[in-house]
C-alpha cells in the first residue's frame, strides 16, 4: 500500500500511508458543513487565522486522499506479458498481478483494487487463458491496493483464497483491523472469506506446480513473499515475488510501536529475503523491479529481460538500509 510521494512504487502519506488522522477528518467535515462560523469567536484575527489553518489542513487531506486513491499508474492498463515459462504478468502499470498457468487451471497472485478485476480478467483473456480457470487466489499482503478485488474474484471464479496467517483477520474484515490504516473507512474494502490459512514455509500446489509462501512481515503482519521454479528458455529460474519490505511513513517502530514485535518482524524479513536465491526479480508493485523498462527490453527481443539477480540483491540491501535509518531516527526522538 502506498503518500503523496512515490516510495519504491508505493503511495505513502506523511502522516502514515493512506491512513489519515481521524481528528483532522472530523474538523474537515465540521468546516465543510458549518463553515468557519463553527469555530468559537475569540477575536476576529484569531478566528480568521484558525479558519485559514483548518481549511488549509482540509485541503491537504483532500489532496492526499486523492493522490493515494487515484494514482494513475494503479489503474493504467499495461500490456499483459509472459515473464518466463508458465509465469505471466496481468496487472496494471504499477499494481502487479501474476498468473501461474498449470495443466489443472491457474493461480492468480494479487487481486488489486476492486476496480482492477475487469482489467485483470481482460489481461488474462488477452493472453489466451480463461479467467474462469482461476483455481487459487493468493496475495502479497493485506492492503486494499493488493486485495480489495478478492471477494469479487472469488465470486466470479470460485477460486480458493489462501492467505498468510497474520493477514487473515484483515482480509476477512475488509481492512478494518489493519494496524496502520484500519481506522480510516476510505481504506476499507469488501471482506473475503479465506479458504486456507497459510503459515511460513507452506507450499501451494496445483497441476504439478508449486509456490512457497515466505512470511516477510512488518509492512503488514502477514506480508508474503512468493517463490517458485519457472522453466523457460532452456533453463530453470528461481522466481521471487517480494511482498513489501517498506516501512511506510507513520509506521512506529519504537516507543509505542504500530504493533508489538514489528522491528523483529522486519529484521526477520530481511534475513529471509537475503537467504533466497533469485533469478527472476518481481514484486507487488512494478516499480520495485523496474517493470516498465524491462518490458521494453522484452519487446525488443530480450527473452531474459526479467532475470536480474544483481537488481534483487541491490533492492533488498537498499530497503534494509532504509529500515535501519528509520529505526535509528525514531530511536533518537
N, C-alpha and C positions, 0 to 999 in steps of 0.2 A: 504494500500500500504506500501510497505516496503523499510539499509546502508550496507555497507559491514558487519555490525554487526547485530546479531539477536536481535530483540527488541520486546519481547512479541509476537512472532510469525510473526512479520513483518520485512521486509528488509528496512533499512533506511541508508542513506548516511550521512557522517559527514557534508556535505555541504547543506543538505536539502532533505532528502528522495532520491528518484531516480532522482530528478532534478539535473542537472549539470550546472555549470557556463558557460554561452554562450561564454564569452570571452576566457576562457581556452579552450573550444572546438574549437574555431576559431584558436587559437595558435596551438593546436594539429594538425588540418588539414593542416595549413601552413607548419609546420615542416615535416609532412609526405610527402607533395608534393614537398617542396623545399629543405628540409634538413637544417642543421644548417647554411648554407650559406645564408639563408633567413634573418638572423639576421645581424644588422649593425655591421661592424668591428670597434670596438673602442679599440682595443688592444687584442692581442692573448689570454692572460689569461682570460680577461673578457668575450671574446666570448666563450671560452671553458666552462667557468662556467655557462654562460647563456644557452648554449646548454644542458649542463648536467641538469640544473634546469628544463628547459621546457620539455625535454624528460622524466624526472622523473615524472613531473606533468602529461604528456600524459599517461604514464604507469599507474599512479594512476587512472586516469579517465577511462581508458580502463578496469582496474581491477574492479572498482566499477560498471561500466555498466554490465560487465559480471556477477558479483555476484548478482546484483539486478535483472537481467533479466533471469538468469539461475539457480536460487535457485532450487536445485534438488527436494526439498520437494514440490515445487509448481506444478511440473509435474509428480511426482512419484505416480503411482497408489496406491490406498488404498481400501481395501475391503468395498464395499457398505454394509450398515447395518441398521437395524431397531433400532432407538433410543428408541422409545416407541410409542405404538398405531399406528397412521397414519403418524408419522413423521420419515423420513429416511435420512441417510447421503449418498450423491452421489458425494462428492468432492474428491480431491487428498489428499495426506498425510498432507498438510498444508492449501491449499486453500479450504475453506469449501463451500459446496453447499448442500442445503437441499431440499427434496421433501416432499410435503404435499399432501397426497392422499385423494381424495373426491369421492363421487359417480358420480360426473359430470366432472371428469378429475382431473388433478394435478396442483399444484402450485410449481414452482421452485424458490428458493431463491439463487441468485448469478449465473452468467454465467462464471465468472472467466476469464482466458486468452482466446483469440480466439482459441488457440491450445487445450484448455481444453474441447471444445464442444464434440469431439468424445469420450473422457473419460467419461464425464457426461452422454452422451447417452448410452454408454456401461454399466455404473453402474446402470442406471435406468432399462435397459432391463435385467440385471443380477438379479435384484430384482423381476422380473416378471411383470413389468409395461411397458407401451409403451411410448416412447419418444414423439410420435405424439400426445399423450393425454395431453401434457403440454398446459394448457389454459391461465395461468397467469405467468408472469416473474417478479420477484422482485429482488432488490439488497440491499446490506448493505450500500454501498457508492460508489461514482463515482471515483474510481481509477481503472486503467486498469487491475489489478490483480483480480478484482471482477466483472467488467462489460464489458471487451473487447469482450467477446463472445456473447453479447446480440443481435447484429444485425443478426448474423448467426442463433441463436436460434429462433428469430422472423421469419426469412425467412423459416426455416425448419419446424416449428411447427404452425405458425400463432398465437402464444401466444400474449396476450395483455400485453404490457410493462407498468408497473406502478412504478413511481419514485417520491421520495420526492422533493417538490417544488424547493428548492435551489440547488439541484444537476441536475435538468433538463437541464440547459444550457450546462453543462459539458458533459453530456451524449449525447446530440444532436449535439455537435460539435466535438465529439471524443476526448475529453480531452484537447482541445486547450485553453479553458478558465479556466482551473484549477488554483487556486491561487498560488500553490506551484510548480507545475510541467508542466504547460501548455506551457512554452517557449521551452521545450525540445521535439523535434519531436519524440524521441525514446519512449516517454510516450503517444503518440497519438495512437488512435485505430479507428476502423470503427464506424462512428456515427450511432446512432439508434434513430428512432422516438419514442417518448413517447406517449402512448395512453391515460394514465390517470395521471394527476398531483396530487400527494398526499400532504396532509397537516398534521401537528402534530395531532395525535389522530384519524386519519381516519382509517376506517375498510375496509379490503379487504375480500370479501366473495365469496365462491364457494362451491356448493353442501352441504350447511349447516355447513360449516367450516369457521371460521373467524380468521383473524390475525389483530392485531392492530399495526399501524405504529407510533413509538415514535421518534420524531426528537431529535437526540442526536448529535448536530453539534459541530464543532471545527476541528475534523480530516478532514472532508470536510464540506462545508456549509450545506449540506443536509444529513449528515450521519444519518442512520436509524437503530434503534433497534426494532426488531420484537418480539411481544409476542403472545402467543396463548394457548388455553387449549388443552391438549392432554390426552385422556383416554386410559389407558392400565394397565395391571397387577392389575386389580380390583380397580383402583383409578383414579382420575383426577389430572393431573400435570399442573403447570404453567411453560411453557417453555419460556425462554428469550434467544434470539439470538442477542448478542451485536454487534453493527456495528463496532465501534472502539472508545475507549476513549483516544487514544495515541496522544501525542504531538511529532511528528517526528522531529528529528534534522533538523535545518534550519527553522522551523516554528518560526515566530516572534510574540511575544505576546505583547510587549510594544514598545514605540518609534514609529517606522513605522510598525505597525502590518501587518501580512500577509493579513488580511482583516479586515475592521472595525467591532468591536464587537466580535472578536474571543475569548477574555477572558470571556466575558459574556456568550457566547455560551458554552464554556467548563464548566463554573460554573453551568449553567442550565442542561447540560448533566449529571453531577454528582448528582445533585438533583433528576433528573428523574430516573437515574439508582438505586439510593438508595431507591426510593419510590416503586420500582417494587418488587413484591413477586416472588421469583424464586425457582422452584424445579429442573427443567432441565436446567443446565447451559451450554449454547452453544455460539458460536461466529463466526465472519467472518474468523478467522484462527483457525485451530485445536489447535495450541499452546496456545490460550487463555485459554482453559479449559482442557488441558491435554488429548486430544482426544485419542492419541495412547495408553497410559497406561489404560485408561478407557475401550477402546475397548478390551484389553486383559482380563480385568475383565468380560466384556460381554461374550466373547467367553468361559470363564471358568464357565459360568452359572449365573453370577450376572445380573439379569434382571433389576436392578435399578442402573447399573454402572454409568449412566449419571445424576443421582439425586445427586445434590451437592449444596445445599443452602449455606453451610458454605464457599465453594470454591468461589461461586459467590460473596458473601459479602466481602471476603478477596481480591479477584481480584479487585473489584471496589475501595476498600479502598486503595490498593497499587497503583493503577493507579491515583487516586486523589492525593495521596501524591507526586507521581512523577510530576504531573502537578503543584502542589504548589511549589515544589522545583525549577522547571524550571522557573516558573514565578518569584520567588524571585531572582534567579540567574540573569535573564535578567533585573530586576529592579535595580540591583546593578551596572550594566555596565554603 
